[in-house]
């Protein structure tokens, strides 16, 4: 399932968040740089160094994801090991914008011409956008080879704190041909542990 719609945050909530006294954010937010092509080029260079990939391989991954000629995003995460036994690479990106919309991909790398085999930006119930003051959604590969997405959600309450919001955890499992939604759960107690969102005991 693919979502390409823009995420939006109600203006009143955004104004409150921006005017709040130094809100503690669990993650770095997207750069307020109007020169998107320049930032995008720098992001590619930094991502290639961070994940130990050549610029050519990184560009091939982005081409397979359909984002080769797109400047309106930045790279979230690349995992070349978690899905290696399937001949795949995990890739996630964020769209520029207050909600930092997350899109997740699985790229088949078994041939020189990489091929996208799966992509998602949300489920039937949850779009992978978050209010900027709650922090971005994250995506990763579990030790079992599932793809897991975690995102804070205000649950329509317009809340400005993690204490009054929920964490949605979505898991996709490999079927042998593609990834399918396995579970979608909501937790009230959670925190940012410095690397990812973490569910706390009730």
SERO-4910 file (N, C-alpha, C, O; in steps of 0.05 Angstrom, whole numbers):
BEGIN
 pado doro    nc1    nc2    nc3   cac1   cac2   cac3    cc1    cc2    cc3    oc1    oc2    oc3
  Unk    A     17    -24      0      0      0      0     18     25      0     36     27     16
  Unk    A     12     43    -17     29     67    -20     13     92    -15     -9     95    -26
  Unk    A     23    110      1     11    135      6     29    157     -4     53    157      3
  Unk    A     19    176    -19     35    198    -29     23    225    -22     32    245    -32
  Unk    A      4    226     -3     -9    251      4      8    266     24     24    254     39
  Unk    A      5    292     25     19    309     44      7    307     72    -17    305     74
  Unk    A     23    308     92     13    309    119     12    338    128     28    355    120
  Unk    A     -8    344    144    -11    372    153    -16    372    183    -29    353    193
  Unk    A     -7    392    197    -13    396    225    -30    421    228    -23    441    216
  Unk    A    -52    419    244    -69    443    247    -52    467    256    -35    465    273
  Unk    A    -58    490    244    -42    514    248    -42    522    278    -21    530    288
  Unk    A    -65    519    291    -66    527    319    -47    511    336    -34    521    354
  Unk    A    -45    484    331    -27    467    346      2    474    340     19    474    358
  Unk    A      8    480    315     35    487    307     44    513    320     67    515    329
  Unk    A     26    533    322     33    558    335     39    554    364     58    565    375
  Unk    A     22    537    377     27    532    406     54    518    410     69    525    428
  Unk    A     60    499    392     85    484    395    109    502    391    129    500    406
  Unk    A    108    520    371    130    538    365    134    559    387    157    568    392
  Unk    A    112    566    401    114    587    421    120    575    449    126    590    467
  Unk    A    119    549    451    125    537    477    154    542    485    171    545    468
  Unk    A    158    543    511    185    548    521    203    524    518    201    505    534
  Unk    A    220    525    498    241    505    493    231    477    497    238    463    516
  Unk    A    214    468    479    203    441    480    225    420    476    242    423    457
  Unk    A    225    399    492    246    378    490    238    359    468    218    345    471
  Unk    A    253    357    446    248    339    424    266    315    426    290    317    431
  Unk    A    254    291    423    270    267    425    288    262    401    306    246    402
  Unk    A    282    276    378    298    271    354    303    298    340    289    317    344
  Unk    A    324    297    323    330    321    307    308    325    287    299    306    274
  Unk    A    298    349    283    277    355    264    289    361    237    313    364    234
  Unk    A    272    363    217    282    367    190    294    395    188    285    413    203
  Unk    A    313    400    171    327    426    170    310    447    157    297    443    136
  Unk    A    309    471    169    295    493    157    313    508    137    320    531    141
  Unk    A    319    493    116    337    504     95    321    506     70    312    486     59
  Unk    A    317    530     59    300    534     35    313    523     10    300    519    -10
  Unk    A    339    518     11    353    508    -13    353    477    -12    373    464     -6
  Unk    A    330    465    -19    327    436    -17    348    421    -34    359    401    -23
  Unk    A    353    428    -59    373    412    -74    401    412    -61    414    391    -61
  Unk    A    409    434    -49    435    436    -36    435    418    -11    454    403     -7
  Unk    A    414    420      5    413    403     28    411    373     20    424    356     33
  Unk    A    396    367      0    393    339     -9    420    327    -17    426    305    -10
  Unk    A    436    343    -32    462    333    -41    480    328    -16    495    308    -16
  Unk    A    479    345      3    495    342     28    485    317     43    501    302     55
  Unk    A    459    313     44    447    290     58    456    264     45    462    245     60
  Unk    A    458    263     19    467    239      5    496    233     12    503    210     17
  Unk    A    513    254     13    541    250     20    544    239     48    560    221     53
  Unk    A    530    252     67    532    244     95    520    215     99    531    200    115
  Unk    A    499    209     85    487    182     88    506    161     77    508    139     88
  Unk    A    519    167     55    538    147     43    560    141     63    568    118     66
  Unk    A    570    162     76    592    158     96    581    143    121    594    125    131
  Unk    A    558    151    130    546    139    154    541    109    151    546     94    170
  Unk    A    531    101    128    523     73    124    544     57    108    539     34    102
  Unk    A    567     69    102    588     55     89    582     47     60    591     26     51
  Unk    A    566     63     47    558     57     19    571     76      0    576     99      6
  Unk    A    577     66    -24    587     84    -44    564    102    -54    541     93    -54
  Unk    A    570    126    -63    549    144    -74    534    130    -97    510    135   -100
  Unk    A    547    113   -113    534    100   -135    513     80   -125    491     79   -136
  Unk    A    519     65   -104    500     46    -93    477     61    -80    454     53    -83
  Unk    A    483     82    -66    462     98    -53    443    109    -74    418    109    -71
  Unk    A    454    120    -96    437    130   -117    420    109   -130    397    114   -138
  Unk    A    431     84   -133    416     62   -144    393     54   -126    372     47   -136
  Unk    A    397     55   -100    376     49    -81    353     70    -84    330     62    -84
  Unk    A    361     95    -86    341    116    -88    326    115   -115    303    121   -117
  Unk    A    341    107   -136    328    103   -162    307     82   -161    285     85   -171
  Unk    A    314     59   -148    295     37   -145    271     45   -129    248     36   -134
  Unk    A    275     63   -109    253     72    -93    236     93   -107    215    101    -97
  Unk    A    245    102   -131    230    122   -146    235    151   -137    219    168   -142
  Unk    A    257    155   -123    263    182   -112    289    194   -123    300    213   -112
  Unk    A    299    183   -145    324    192   -157    324    221   -164    343    235   -160
  Unk    A    302    231   -176    300    258   -185    284    276   -167    274    297   -175
  Unk    A    280    267   -142    264    281   -123    281    294   -101    298    280    -90
  Unk    A    278    320    -96    294    333    -75    279    338    -50    290    348    -30
  Unk    A    253    331    -49    236    340    -27    235    319     -4    214    314      7
  Unk    A    258    308      3    259    288     24    288    286     35    306    297     23
  Unk    A    291    272     57    318    266     67    317    237     77    296    226     84
  Unk    A    340    225     78    343    197     85    339    192    115    352    206    131
  Unk    A    323    173    122    319    167    150    338    145    159    354    150    178
  Unk    A    338    122    146    355    100    154    359     81    131    342     77    114
  Unk    A    383     69    131    389     47    112    400     24    128    418     28    145
  Unk    A    390      0    123    400    -24    136    406    -44    114    388    -56    102
  Unk    A    432    -49    110    441    -68     89    445    -96    100    452   -114     85
  Unk    A    441   -100    126    447   -125    139    422   -140    148    420   -165    146
  Unk    A    402   -125    158    378   -138    170    362   -156    151    351   -176    160
  Unk    A    362   -149    125    347   -164    105    365   -178     85    357   -186     64
  Unk    A    391   -179     92    411   -189     73    405   -217     64    410   -224     40
  Unk    A    395   -234     81    391   -262     74    369   -265     52    367   -285     39
  Unk    A    353   -244     49    333   -243     28    343   -228      3    328   -226    -17
  Unk    A    368   -219      4    378   -203    -18    366   -176    -20    362   -165    -42
  Unk    A    359   -164      4    345   -138      4    360   -118     22    376   -125     39
  Unk    A    353    -93     17    363    -71     33    339    -55     43    321    -49     27
  Unk    A    339    -48     68    318    -32     80    325     -3     77    347      5     81
  Unk    A    305     14     69    309     42     65    285     57     76    262     49     71
  Unk    A    289     79     90    267     97     98    274    126     92    298    133     94
  Unk    A    254    141     86    258    170     80    237    186     94    216    176    101
  Unk    A    243    212     98    224    231    109    219    253     88    238    264     77
  Unk    A    194    260     84    188    283     68    193    309     84    189    309    108
  Unk    A    202    330     71    204    356     85    176    365     92    157    361     77
  Unk    A    173    377    115    147    387    125    145    384    155    161    369    167
  Unk    A    126    397    167    124    397    196    118    369    207    124    364    230
  Unk    A    105    352    191     98    326    200    118    304    193    116    282    203
  Unk    A    139    311    178    161    293    171    150    265    163    156    245    176
  Unk    A    134    264    142    122    240    133    142    218    127    161    223    112
  Unk    A    138    194    139    157    172    135    147    153    113    124    146    112
  Unk    A    166    145     96    160    124     76    182    103     79    205    109     82
  Unk    A    173     78     77    191     55     82    192     37     57    171     33     44
  Unk    A    216     28     50    220     12     26    236    -13     32    253    -14     50
  Unk    A    231    -34     16    249    -57     15    258    -59    -14    242    -61    -33
  Unk    A    285    -59    -18    296    -59    -45    311    -85    -50    328    -93    -34
  Unk    A    304    -98    -72    318   -123    -80    344   -116    -93    345   -101   -113
  Unk    A    366   -126    -82    393   -118    -92    408   -142   -103    433   -142   -105
  Unk    A    393   -163   -111    407   -188   -120    417   -185   -149    433   -202   -158
  Unk    A    409   -165   -163    419   -160   -190    430   -131   -191    423   -115   -174
  Unk    A    448   -125   -210    459    -98   -211    438    -76   -214    442    -53   -205
  Unk    A    415    -83   -226    393    -63   -229    373    -68   -206    356    -85   -208
  Unk    A    376    -52   -185    360    -56   -161    330    -52   -167    322    -37   -185
  Unk    A    313    -66   -151    285    -66   -156    270    -62   -130    275    -77   -111
  Unk    A    251    -44   -129    234    -40   -106    213    -63   -105    199    -67   -124
  Unk    A    212    -77    -82    192    -98    -80    170    -91    -61    150   -105    -59
  Unk    A    174    -70    -45    153    -62    -26    157    -34    -17    180    -24    -14
  Unk    A    135    -20    -12    136      8     -2    110     13     14     89      3      7
  Unk    A    113     29     35     89     37     50     94     64     63    116     71     71
  Unk    A     72     79     66     73    104     81     51    104    102     45    125    113
  Unk    A     40     81    107     19     79    127      1     55    124      5     39    105
  Unk    A    -18     52    142    -37     30    140    -64     42    134    -67     66    130
  Unk    A    -85     25    133   -112     35    128   -121     53    151   -139     69    147
  Unk    A   -109     50    174   -117     66    198    -97     88    206   -105    107    220
  Unk    A    -72     85    197    -51    103    207    -34    112    185    -21     96    171
  Unk    A    -32    138    181    -13    150    163     13    156    179     12    165    201
  Unk    A     36    151    167     61    153    181     71    182    183     93    188    175
  Unk    A     54    199    193     61    227    199     57    232    228     40    219    241
  Unk    A     73    250    239     70    257    268     70    287    271     82    301    255
  Unk    A     57    296    292     59    324    299     88    330    306    100    315    322
  Unk    A     99    352    296    127    357    299    136    358    328    159    350    335
  Unk    A    119    367    346    126    370    374    127    343    388    138    341    411
  Unk    A    116    322    376    118    295    388    142    280    379    149    260    392
  Unk    A    154    288    357    177    273    347    170    256    323    146    250    319
  Unk    A    190    248    307    184    234    282    178    204    287    185    193    307
  Unk    A    164    193    267    161    164    266    189    151    260    206    164    249
  Unk    A    193    126    268    217    112    262    210     85    249    188     75    252
  Unk    A    229     74    234    226     48    222    252     33    224    273     45    221
  Unk    A    250      7    228    275     -9    231    268    -38    224    245    -46    221
  Unk    A    289    -54    223    286    -83    218    290    -97    245    310    -92    259
  Unk    A    272   -114    252    274   -129    278    294   -152    274    301   -159    252
  Unk    A    304   -163    297    322   -186    295    310   -210    279    325   -226    268
  Unk    A    284   -212    279    270   -234    265    266   -228    235    257   -245    221
  Unk    A    273   -204    227    270   -197    198    244   -184    191    238   -180    168
  Unk    A    228   -176    212    204   -160    207    211   -131    204    233   -122    213
  Unk    A    194   -115    191    198    -86    190    178    -74    210    154    -79    209
  Unk    A    189    -57    228    173    -46    249    173    -15    247    195     -3    245
  Unk    A    150     -3    248    147     26    248    135     34    275    116     22    284
  Unk    A    146     55    287    136     66    312    131     96    309    148    110    298
  Unk    A    108    105    318    103    134    316     85    144    339     65    131    345
  Unk    A     92    166    351     75    179    371     50    190    357     51    199    335
  Unk    A     28    188    372      2    197    360    -14    211    382    -17    201    404
  Unk    A    -24    234    374    -40    249    394    -69    238    397    -84    247    414
  Unk    A    -76    219    379   -102    206    381   -125    226    378   -146    223    390
  Unk    A   -119    247    362   -140    267    357   -146    285    381   -165    301    380
  Unk    A   -129    284    401   -134    301    425   -120    328    424   -125    345    441
  Unk    A   -102    331    405    -88    357    403    -69    361    426    -63    384    434
  Unk    A    -58    339    437    -40    341    460    -12    350    452     -4    347    429
  Unk    A      2    362    472     29    372    466     50    358    484     72    369    488
  Unk    A     44    334    493     63    320    510     61    290    505     40    280    498
  Unk    A     83    276    511     83    247    508     65    234    529     55    212    525
  Unk    A     63    247    552     47    235    574     18    232    566      5    214    577
  Unk    A      8    248    548    -20    247    541    -24    237    512    -46    241    501
  Unk    A     -4    225    501     -6    214    474     -1    184    475      5    173    496
  Unk    A     -3    171    452      1    142    450     24    137    430     32    154    414
  Unk    A     35    113    432     55    103    413     42     81    396     33     61    407
  Unk    A     41     84    370     31     64    352     54     47    342     74     59    332
  Unk    A     53     21    344     73      3    335     61    -15    313     43    -30    318
  Unk    A     73    -13    289     63    -28    266     84    -48    257    108    -40    255
  Unk    A     77    -73    253     96    -93    245     88   -106    218     64   -112    214
  Unk    A    107   -108    200    103   -121    174    120   -146    173    144   -145    181
  Unk    A    109   -168    163    124   -193    161    127   -201    132    109   -196    115
  Unk    A    149   -215    126    155   -224     99    138   -249     93    136   -267    109
  Unk    A    125   -249     69    108   -272     61    123   -291     43    112   -313     37
  Unk    A    146   -284     33    160   -299     13    160   -284    -13    176   -290    -31
  Unk    A    142   -264    -16    140   -248    -40    140   -218    -34    151   -202    -49
  Unk    A    128   -211    -11    126   -183     -3    123   -181     27    124   -201     41
  Unk    A    119   -157     37    114   -152     66     85   -146     70     73   -130     55
  Unk    A     73   -159     90     45   -154     95     41   -146    124     56   -154    142
  Unk    A     21   -129    129     15   -120    156      8   -144    174     -9   -160    168
  Unk    A     23   -145    196     19   -167    215      5   -157    240    -13   -171    250
  Unk    A     12   -134    250     -1   -124    274      1    -93    275     19    -81    263
  Unk    A    -18    -81    288    -18    -52    292    -29    -47    321    -53    -51    326
  Unk    A    -11    -39    339    -18    -37    367    -14     -9    377      3      6    366
  Unk    A    -28     -2    398    -26     25    410    -19     22    439    -31      6    454
  Unk    A      2     37    448     11     36    476     11     64    487     18     84    474
  Unk    A      2     67    512      1     93    524     27    101    538     34    125    538
  Unk    A     41     82    549     67     88    562     90     83    544     94     60    535
  Unk    A    106    103    538    129    100    521    149    122    526    143    142    540
  Unk    A    173    119    514    193    140    517    212    138    494    213    118    479
  Unk    A    229    159    491    251    159    472    276    150    487    283    164    506
  Unk    A    289    128    479    312    118    494    339    128    484    359    118    492
  Unk    A    338    147    465    363    158    454    368    147    426    384    158    411
  Unk    A    355    124    419    359    112    393    332    107    379    331    109    354
  Unk    A    312    100    395    286     93    383    265     97    404    270    100    428
  Unk    A    239     95    395    217     95    414    216     68    428    221     47    416
  Unk    A    210     69    454    209     45    470    183     43    486    175     63    499
  Unk    A    170     20    484    146     16    500    153     10    528    171     -6    534
  Unk    A    139     23    547    144     18    576    122      0    587    101     -3    576
  Unk    A    129    -13    609    110    -31    622     86    -14    633     90      9    641
  Unk    A     62    -26    633     39    -11    643     42     -2    672     24     10    683
***
